[in-house]
Amino acid sequence: MLNRSILLGQLSKIQGQLFSDYSKEYSILAQAWAVLSRDPDFKDKVGNSSQWSLPTWNDKLLTTYAYQNKQQNYSIVAADGSQVYPDRHTGTLCSMINIGTVIADYNQPKSSIQLNSKPYVHLFEEKDWFEAIDIVNCRRQELEFKHALTQALTIERNERLVLFDGSLIFWHLENMDKKLHDTYITRYLALLDHYHKKNVLIAGYISMPKSKELVNLVRMQLSDFEPTTNDNHTLVDHMLDTHVAQSYLKPFERTILFANHSPIVKLYPDHLKPYFFYLHIDSEIVRIEIPQWIAHDAKAVDFIVEAICDQSKKGFGYPVVLSEAHEQAVVKGPDRDFFYQIIYDLGQRQKQMIAFSLKQAKKRIVSV
């Protein structure tokens, strides 16, 4: 049991160190961004001469697009997943993934919503134990893509969007085993291509993004395009892209489109290469990612932004379909216990030794 009085005393002692003031860094960042945005030669100066990941763009950097939330009739799909990883303490290497989906159909004056969830179990072999968590994570994202597409194809209207909570850039694969990396990048890209072939709009929604691609442009400006010999780029080390966007975006405005050039993106076919923009939804600035085939369609981009703005208003700052998909997907404590209890019961019926550890048992039953 937590001793709250001791905790309160400890936090009080360090309260002056809990929060940092980066207002000076922000001022430097905003000024540098304003300068480089008005430099007609900046894009040529940057080129590919950076040690950091730099985006590319076509429009003027300070260009913004405002939205009035005109979208009233549309359909939107969201999918989310949660998991129970295999646990040695339960005596079996069985995992579960639960996929939740939402279809929200907005029609004036009547709207509807469909909520669904479906569990999947997977039994690992002992040799796969050390990769089990990575496999479960990869499999979960694959199932999210599949379920969302299946649901979207049940919608007959053209005004439909699949919105995911997270990136369309598969960063998590970069540090994985080569076999896993190659297997799942192939599967993910094949699924994204199905969205393209079926003309289903898709977007990744990233709340509180930590990306620094726009900040890297500022770093190049501050270091006079020589970051290896000029360390002025460290003046904005604590800044994020959202700070850049904050310096010139108003509520319900977005930035121009940027193309991402991370190493893993080289594996994407051209029409699936990810583009991104930042969108001010009033409560925060979010990052939206879309594939190239959508980025080249101005009407599709406008539709996506209007739908996201509407969803954020309906969800009081966070898209309501993403919240509902999460609620459908989440595996709560009682659900987790039910999963383990079923495994135990099945083992008992088959007269198999299911060795729940004493540690696990103590978490379930405590007596004094």
N, C-alpha and C positions, 0 to 999 in steps of 0.2 A: 504494500500500500504506500502511495506517495505521501511523504511528509510535506504538505504544502507550505507550512510556515517556514521551514528551512529553505525550500525552493524560492519562496518570495524574498527571503533575505539575501540569497546568493544572486538573484537577478537584480535586486536593488543595487548591489555593490558594483555591477558592471553596466548599469543602465546607460552611462555616458558613452560606452563603447558599442552598444547594440546597433546604433544607427549612424551611418556615415553621411557626411555632407559632400555631395559631388556637384554642387552648383557651379563651381569654377570650371570643372571639366565640361559641364553642359554648355556653359557660355562659350568656351573655346570651340566646342563641337559645332554649335549653331552658327557661329561666325565663319568658321572654316567651310561649312556646308554652303552657306550663302555665297561665299567667294567662289568656290569651285563650280557651283551651279551656274554662275554667270560667266564662267571662263569658256569661250567657244572652242578653245584648243585642249581643254582638260581631257576629253575622251581620248584624243590622240596621244597625249602625254602619258596617260596611264598605260595604254597598250596591254601587253602581257608581262610587264616588268615587275611583278609583285610576288612576294613570298606568301601572300595571303590569297584567299579565294575572292575574286572580284567578279561582280556581275557585269553584264552588258545591257545596253538600253538604246532606244531609238529616239524617244521624245525628250524634250527639255526637262531637266531634273526637277525643276520647281513647279512643273505643271501638275495641277490637281483636278480631280473630277468629283463634282458634288452630286449627291443623290437625294431625291425627295421621297423615297419610299413609295413609288407609284405601284409597285407590284402587289396585286391583291388576289389574283387567280393563278395559282401555281401548285405544283406537287413537289414535295421534298422528301427524300429518303435518308435515313442515317442508320449506321450499323456500328456496334461497339462490342467488345469482347472482354471477358475476364476469365481467370483460370485458377485451377488448383494444381500446383506443381506436384510431381511425384515426391513422396516423403518417405524416407527410409524408416522413420519411426512408426509408420503404419504397417510395415512388413510387406508392402507391395509397391511396385514401380508403376502405378496407374495414375494418370493425370486426367483432368477434365477441363474442357474449354466450353464456356457458355456464351453464345452469340445472341445479342439482342438487336432487334430491328424495329424501326418506326417508319411508317408511311403517313405523312400528313398531307391531306388534300384540302387546299383552300379554294373554296368557291363561294362567291357572294350570292345569296345571303347565308348559305349553309356550308359547313366544313365537316371533315371527318378525319379520324385518326385510327390507324391499325397498329397494334402492339404485338410483338411476337418474340419468343426466345426459343433457342434449341441448344441442348447440350451435346457435346461430343467427348467420348472417352478414348484414351490412347494408352496402350500398355507398352512400356519400354522394356528392352532387354538390358541386362546388367552392363553390357559393353557400351551402351548409349548413355549411361548414367551421368557422365561428366558434361554431356551436351544436352541433357534433357531440358533444362530451362530455356536454352536458346531455341531448341526445336519447338517447344510449346509456344514461345513468343512468335516465331516465324509462322507457325501453323495458324495461330490466332489471327494474324493480320491477313493471311490468305483467305481464311473463312469469312472475315469481315468484308473483303472485296467481293467474294462470291455471293454472299447473302444479299448485300446491298444491290448488286447488279440484278440478281434474280427478282428482287422486289421491285426495282425500277422498271423492269420489263413488263410488269403487270399493269403499268400506268399507260394509258392510251394517248394522253395528251402530250404535246411537244414541250410544254413548259414544265420540265421536270429536272430536278437536280439531286445528285447524291453528294452529301456532305459528310466528310470524315473528320474525326477529331485527331489531328496529327498531320505529319508531313507526308508528301508524296515523293520525297527524296529518302531513299531507304538507307539512312545513315547507319542503322543498327546492324546492317550486314557487313560493313567495312572491316570490322575487327573479328569476324567470325571465321570458323574453319572454312577452308576453300570449298569443300564439298557442299557445306550448307549454303555458303554464299552463292555459289554457282546454281545450285538447285532452286533457291528461292528467288533470286533476281530474275531467273527465267520465268518462273511461275507468276511473279508479280507483274512483270512487263506483259506477259501474255494476257493476264486479266485486264490490265489497263488498256490493252489493244482492243479487247472485246467491248469496252465502253466506247471506244472510238468507232468501231465498226457498227455498233448499235445506236450511235449518236446520242449517248447518254452523258449529259454534262456531269463532271465530277470536280470536286474541289476539296483541298485539305485546309482545315481551319486550325490555326495554332494560336492559342491564348498564351499571353505572357511569353512571347518568343525570345530566345536568347541569341538570335543570329546577329552577326556583325559584318555582313557583307557591305552595307552602306557605310558603316563605320570604317571599314578598310579603305574606302575611297577617301575619307577624311584623313586617315593615317598617311596615305600617299601624298595628299596635299600638304600636310604638316611637315612631313619629312622631305619635302621638295623632290619627291619621286626617287629618293635614295634611302630607303628604310634600313639598309644594311650599314650605312655609315652615318645616318642622321637619326638620332633617337627621339626626335620631337613627337613621333607617333605615340610615345608612351603617355603623352599629355591627356589622351582620351581612353586610356586602358579600361576604365570602368563603364564606358558608354556602350549602349546597344543600338541596334537599328531603330528600335521604337523611340529612342531619344532623338534620333535624326528626324523621324517622321513627326514627332511631337513639335518640332521647331517650326513647322509650316502647315501642318494639316489642321483643319477645323472639323468639328463633329460631322460625321457622315460624308467625309471626303476620303478619297483614296489617292495613292501615289500613282505614278506611271508604272508600266510593267517592266520588270527586270528578268533577264535570263540567268539562271543559276549555272555555274560551271564547276561544281565540285567533282572530284575524281570519279565517283561512282556514276555520275551523270553521263560520262563518256560511253557507258554501256547501254544507255537508252537510245532507241531509234529516234530520229529527228522529230517526228510528230508527237512523241511522248515526252520529250525533254521538258523539264519543269521550269515554269515561269512563276514569279511571285510579285505581290504588291502588298502594301500596308494600308489598312483600312481603319479609320477612326470611327468606332461604334459608340462614341460618347463616354461609355464607362471605361474603355481602354483602347489601345491601338493593337490590332491583331494582324497576323501575317496570313495571307491567303495564297495557296499554291494551286496552280492549274497546269495541265499539259499544253504543249505548244499549239495543238490543233484548236484548242479553245481560245488560247491567248490571241490567235490570229483572227478571231471572230469578235468584233467589237460589240455586237448585239448580245452575244452569249456572255461576254464579260459583264456587261451592264445588268443582264438578268441575274447572274450569280450575285453581284454586289447588292442589288435590290432585295433579293431573297434573303441574303445573310443579314442585311440591316433590319428587315422585317422580323426575322427570327430572333435577332438580338433584342428587339423591342418587346416582342412577345415573351421572351425569357428573362426580361429585366436585366439585360447585360450579357447574356450567354444564350446561344441558339437553343430554343426549346426542344428541337428534335434531338440534339446531341445529349441534352440532359435526360430526355426520356429513353433514348437508346442505352445510355449508361445504366439507368434504373432497371431496364429489362435485362441487361447483361450481368450486373453485379452479383457475385456469389457471396452471400452474407454468412456470418458465423454458423447459424443453424443449418444452412444449406451445406456448408463444408462438413459439419458433423454428420449430416444425413448421408453424404457421399461416403465418408469413411465407415459409417455404421453398416451401410449396405455391403461394402466390401468385406467387412468382418463377418456379417451374417452369411454371405455367400460362402466364405471360407469354412464356416462352421457346418453348413449344410453338406459341403463336400468333404467334411472331416479333414480339412487341411489346417495346418498350424499357421494361424495368422498372428504374428508376434508383434502386437502393439507394444511399444516400449513403455517402461515405467514412467519415463518423462512425459510421454503423451497421455498416459492414463492419469497422472497427477494433475494435468491441466484440465481434465474433465471432472474429476472427483477430488475434492479436498475435504478432509475431516480432521478435526482437532480433538 
